[in-house]
Amino acid sequence: MRESRENEATDKDTAAAARHARFGRLPEPVRAEDMVEERPATAPDPARHAYDPDEWMVRYCL
């Protein structure tokens, strides 16, 4: 019975050492510059601002 307790203690120590080796320290911090993705703006759509206020008058009123 005493031998099984010693084996359990050794197993616990081994498991604790493995956990500490894997999770013992925090990962390196990530810089704020690396957290932001920059993309170039899209080109403006020329049809969006192509409205001519006088054109509708020529089309529909004349």
Secondary structure, DSSP 8 states (H G I E B T S, - for coil): -HHHHHHHHHHHHHHHHHHHHHHSS------HHHH----------TTTT---HHHHHHHHH-
